[in-house]
Amino acid sequence: MCSIFGRVQRALGLAAVGTLLAACGDSGLSGEYIGRQGSWVDKLVFGPGNEVRAVDGRDEAAGVFRIEGKQVILTIGTDQSALTIADSGCLDGGRQAGVYCKR
């Protein structure tokens, strides 16, 4: 599991933080968001209870997410990354994480 988690962490370009954060209530995000060419993981899968899975080939890491304004904050383990919700509905993680659009 460590190598899987490490690979997804590096791929997302996550910065270390101290605690796992979880939000309650309806998030407004659900389902699969597929990475466009150049994205570091294949897809992000948003589920119930603000759960998220980052999938890269056969590797997978689970975490949580919360929405703050136009930002989606992903927390996987003790690492965190922010993606911007674009007007198109896609999630933009910049050059390090890439762009993910709903399937």
C-alpha positions as YAML, in Angstrom:
chain: A
units: angstrom
residues:
- id: 1
  name: MET
  ca: [0.00, 0.00, 0.00]
- id: 2
  name: CYS
  ca: [2.87, 2.41, 0.73]
- id: 3
  name: SER
  ca: [4.17, 2.27, -2.84]
- id: 4
  name: ILE
  ca: [0.68, 2.77, -4.26]
- id: 5
  name: PHE
  ca: [-0.01, 5.69, -1.97]
- id: 6
  name: GLY
  ca: [3.42, 7.19, -2.59]
- id: 7
  name: ARG
  ca: [2.98, 7.05, -6.36]
- id: 8
  name: VAL
  ca: [-0.39, 8.79, -6.24]
- id: 9
  name: GLN
  ca: [0.94, 11.38, -3.78]
- id: 10
  name: ARG
  ca: [3.81, 12.25, -6.10]
- id: 11
  name: ALA
  ca: [1.50, 12.28, -9.09]
- id: 12
  name: LEU
  ca: [-0.83, 14.77, -7.51]
- id: 13
  name: GLY
  ca: [2.06, 16.93, -6.32]
- id: 14
  name: LEU
  ca: [0.54, 17.08, -2.84]
- id: 15
  name: ALA
  ca: [2.12, 19.14, -0.07]
- id: 16
  name: ALA
  ca: [2.36, 17.66, 3.43]
- id: 17
  name: VAL
  ca: [-0.10, 18.85, 6.11]
- id: 18
  name: GLY
  ca: [-0.72, 17.70, 9.63]
- id: 19
  name: THR
  ca: [-4.23, 16.27, 9.82]
- id: 20
  name: LEU
  ca: [-6.87, 14.45, 7.85]
- id: 21
  name: LEU
  ca: [-9.81, 16.77, 7.19]
- id: 22
  name: ALA
  ca: [-13.34, 15.68, 6.44]
- id: 23
  name: ALA
  ca: [-16.43, 17.71, 5.62]
- id: 24
  name: CYS
  ca: [-20.07, 16.80, 6.20]
- id: 25
  name: GLY
  ca: [-23.12, 17.24, 4.04]
- id: 26
  name: ASP
  ca: [-23.79, 17.26, 0.30]
- id: 27
  name: SER
  ca: [-20.64, 18.18, -1.57]
- id: 28
  name: GLY
  ca: [-22.02, 18.79, -5.05]
- id: 29
  name: LEU
  ca: [-19.32, 16.54, -6.58]
- id: 30
  name: SER
  ca: [-19.88, 12.91, -7.47]
- id: 31
  name: GLY
  ca: [-18.73, 10.34, -9.97]
- id: 32
  name: GLU
  ca: [-15.63, 10.07, -12.12]
- id: 33
  name: TYR
  ca: [-13.51, 12.97, -13.28]
- id: 34
  name: ILE
  ca: [-11.14, 11.79, -16.01]
- id: 35
  name: GLY
  ca: [-7.68, 13.32, -16.35]
- id: 36
  name: ARG
  ca: [-6.94, 15.05, -19.62]
- id: 37
  name: GLN
  ca: [-3.68, 14.46, -21.46]
- id: 38
  name: GLY
  ca: [-0.83, 15.43, -19.17]
- id: 39
  name: SER
  ca: [-2.74, 14.82, -15.92]
- id: 40
  name: TRP
  ca: [-0.73, 12.96, -13.31]
- id: 41
  name: VAL
  ca: [-3.40, 10.38, -12.39]
- id: 42
  name: ASP
  ca: [-5.97, 8.74, -14.65]
- id: 43
  name: LYS
  ca: [-9.03, 9.79, -12.70]
- id: 44
  name: LEU
  ca: [-10.51, 11.12, -9.49]
- id: 45
  name: VAL
  ca: [-13.63, 9.34, -8.23]
- id: 46
  name: PHE
  ca: [-15.87, 11.33, -5.88]
- id: 47
  name: GLY
  ca: [-18.24, 9.29, -3.71]
- id: 48
  name: PRO
  ca: [-20.65, 9.70, -0.83]
- id: 49
  name: GLY
  ca: [-19.57, 11.20, 2.47]
- id: 50
  name: ASN
  ca: [-17.00, 13.43, 0.76]
- id: 51
  name: GLU
  ca: [-14.83, 10.44, -0.11]
- id: 52
  name: VAL
  ca: [-12.40, 10.60, -3.04]
- id: 53
  name: ARG
  ca: [-10.20, 8.02, -4.73]
- id: 54
  name: ALA
  ca: [-7.22, 8.95, -6.90]
- id: 55
  name: VAL
  ca: [-6.68, 6.23, -9.52]
- id: 56
  name: ASP
  ca: [-3.51, 5.86, -11.56]
- id: 57
  name: GLY
  ca: [-3.53, 2.65, -13.60]
- id: 58
  name: ARG
  ca: [-3.93, -0.12, -11.06]
- id: 59
  name: ASP
  ca: [-2.77, 2.09, -8.18]
- id: 60
  name: GLU
  ca: [-5.35, 3.75, -5.98]
- id: 61
  name: ALA
  ca: [-5.35, 5.96, -2.88]
- id: 62
  name: ALA
  ca: [-8.40, 6.94, -0.83]
- id: 63
  name: GLY
  ca: [-9.02, 10.22, 0.92]
- id: 64
  name: VAL
  ca: [-11.59, 12.92, 1.52]
- id: 65
  name: PHE
  ca: [-12.41, 16.26, -0.05]
- id: 66
  name: ARG
  ca: [-14.16, 19.48, 0.81]
- id: 67
  name: ILE
  ca: [-15.29, 22.45, -1.24]
- id: 68
  name: GLU
  ca: [-14.28, 25.99, -0.30]
- id: 69
  name: GLY
  ca: [-15.75, 28.46, -2.74]
- id: 70
  name: LYS
  ca: [-14.35, 27.53, -6.17]
- id: 71
  name: GLN
  ca: [-11.69, 25.22, -4.71]
- id: 72
  name: VAL
  ca: [-11.85, 21.48, -4.14]
- id: 73
  name: ILE
  ca: [-9.43, 20.54, -1.38]
- id: 74
  name: LEU
  ca: [-8.28, 16.90, -1.62]
- id: 75
  name: THR
  ca: [-6.81, 15.29, 1.49]
- id: 76
  name: ILE
  ca: [-5.16, 11.91, 1.06]
- id: 77
  name: GLY
  ca: [-3.44, 10.65, 4.19]
- id: 78
  name: THR
  ca: [-1.72, 13.71, 5.63]
- id: 79
  name: ASP
  ca: [-1.24, 15.40, 2.25]
- id: 80
  name: GLN
  ca: [-3.45, 18.03, 0.69]
- id: 81
  name: SER
  ca: [-3.95, 19.55, -2.77]
- id: 82
  name: ALA
  ca: [-6.31, 22.20, -4.16]
- id: 83
  name: LEU
  ca: [-8.06, 22.08, -7.54]
- id: 84
  name: THR
  ca: [-10.03, 24.99, -8.97]
- id: 85
  name: ILE
  ca: [-13.57, 24.40, -10.21]
- id: 86
  name: ALA
  ca: [-13.55, 25.91, -13.71]
- id: 87
  name: ASP
  ca: [-16.61, 27.50, -15.34]
- id: 88
  name: SER
  ca: [-16.81, 24.37, -17.52]
- id: 89
  name: GLY
  ca: [-17.21, 22.21, -14.39]
- id: 90
  name: CYS
  ca: [-13.77, 20.63, -14.86]
- id: 91
  name: LEU
  ca: [-11.28, 20.57, -11.97]
- id: 92
  name: ASP
  ca: [-7.99, 22.33, -12.66]
- id: 93
  name: GLY
  ca: [-4.97, 21.34, -10.57]
- id: 94
  name: GLY
  ca: [-2.50, 23.43, -12.52]
- id: 95
  name: ARG
  ca: [0.65, 22.11, -14.16]
- id: 96
  name: GLN
  ca: [1.42, 19.61, -11.41]
- id: 97
  name: ALA
  ca: [-1.94, 17.81, -11.13]
- id: 98
  name: GLY
  ca: [-3.58, 18.59, -14.46]
- id: 99
  name: VAL
  ca: [-7.23, 18.97, -15.47]
- id: 100
  name: TYR
  ca: [-10.04, 16.50, -14.72]
- id: 101
  name: CYS
  ca: [-13.46, 16.59, -16.37]
- id: 102
  name: LYS
  ca: [-16.60, 14.71, -15.40]
- id: 103
  name: ARG
  ca: [-17.21, 11.55, -17.40]
...
